[in-house]
Amino acid sequence: MNRLAELQQLLRRSLHLDESTDLSPDTELLGGLPEFDSMAVVVILEDIEQAFGVRIPDDEIEAEMFLTVGSLHESLVARL
């Protein structure tokens, strides 16, 4: 499974979304998915750190990271 597919599965699991929810790279997260709120950001960051073995320092967390599935994917890949 590629990293994008893994991230999409992680988002579905963390946000309790079904398989029919579009999570293409252009899918908006902030403001685009009602399930994606400030608490979801915390949960997703923790899930990403555990699933991918990366550390995302607090001072590197920016809103731009969570604009779309693609921007979150790019941020993740940059840390691997």
N, C-alpha and C positions, 0 to 999 in steps of 0.2 A: 504494500500500500504506500502511495506517495505521501509526502508531508501535507499537502493540501487536503487530501482525502482524510488523513488522520485528524487534521485540525477541524474539518467539517464534522466528523463523527464526535469529536470532543465537544464542539459547540452544541450539537444536537443533544448530547447527553447532559451537558451542564445546564442548558436552557430548557430542557424537557421538551424538545421539538420533535415532531414526527418526521419521517423520511420524505414526506411531500413538501416540506418547507424548503424553499430555494435558498441555498447557501453557496451560490456561485461567487467567484472572486469580486464581482461588482455589487453583491448584496450589501446594503447598508446595515450596519450594526447600530451605532448610536443614532437614535431617532428613526431607525428603520424597522426594528423588531421590538414590539412592546415588552417582550421578556428581557430585553437587554437594558438593564438599569445599573445603577451604581453598585448594588450588591452583586449583580452578575459579573461585573468587571473583576471584583475581588475573587470570586469563585473561579472564574475562567483563568485568571493569572495563576492561582494556586494549582489548578488542574494542568495548565501548560507546563509549569515548572516541574511538576511530578511526572507527567507523561513523557516529556521530552528531555528531562534532565538538565534544564537550563535555569539560570537565575536571572531575574529581571529586577534590577535595583529600583527602588522607589523613585529615585531622581531621574530615571530614564522612562518612566511611564508618562505618556502624553496622549491627549485625546485623539491625535492624528492616527495613532496606532490602532484605534478602535473604530475608524470611520467605515471600513468595509472588511469583508472577509479577506480580500486580497491584501489590504494594508496590514492586517494582523498576521497573515501568512508571511509577508515580506519581513516584518519585524521578527518573527520567530526564526525564519531561515537565516537572518543576519546574526543570530545568536548561537546557531548550531556550529 
